[in-house]
């Protein structure tokens, strides 16, 4: 606020006093046909004194407080705008970091999935290889056992054939003996 904010009151008081003193001198009151009022100069000066008193005690402190509030509000508003810009920048950085983290997590997940798939392929290949080797070993064992069995059978073939023949003939003989005995008994009985 200005240093001399109530100088206009003194200017008004001077102008009012000049007119109040000049009006009777020029005959203004007689020209309009009215008797000159008594004490209007004092009333006007009292009014201006009261205005000066109110200006110093009420209006000026109120205006000063209002100006200070406006200045503080303006300062706080500017500070709030700066804070808002700063927080928006931080929010944007935060969002950008979240996006980067999501991308990195996706890349890591994909890399882990590829590594797991590769490991699974290696494991399946190793299992297939082991199964193949085991199957080949088993085939070789079976072939070896078959050869051993065939060679064992070849060496015992003659003995087995003889034994089979003897058993078959023995059974035939055994069947023929009771018949032969019954025929001999029948011929003897006759």
C-alpha positions, 0 to 999 in steps of 0.5 A: 500500500502507498505511504500516503494513502489518506492524502486524498482526505486532506485534499477533499477537506481543503476543497470542501473548506474552500467551497464552504467559505466561497459559496456565501461570498459569491452569494450562492445561497441567496441566488438559489433562495435558501438561507445559508446553513449554519455549521455545515463547514464544521459538519463537513470537517467532522465528517472528513475527520471521521473518514480520516480516523476510519481510514487509519484504523479500519480501512488501511489495516484491512487493505494491507491485510487483504494485500498481504493475503493476496500476495501470499495466495499468489505466492502459494498458487505459484508454488502449488503450480511449480509443485504440480509441475514437479509432481507431474514430472515425477509421475511421468518418470514413475510411469516410465519406470513402471513401463520399463520394469514391465518390459524388462519383466516380460523380457526376463520371463521370455528368456526364462521360458526359452531357457526352460524350453531349451533345457527341456529339449536337452533333457528329452534328447538325453532321455532319448539317447539313454533310451536308445542306448538301453534299447540297443543294449537290450537288443544285443542281450536278447540277440546274444541270449538267442545265439547262446540258446541256439548254440546250446540247442545245436549242441544238445540237438542230437541228444534232445532229438534222441530223447524225444524219439525215445520218449515218443517211441517209449510211449508208443512201446508202452501202448503197444506192450499192453496190446501185445500182452493182451494179444499174447494172452488172448492167443494163449488163452485160445 
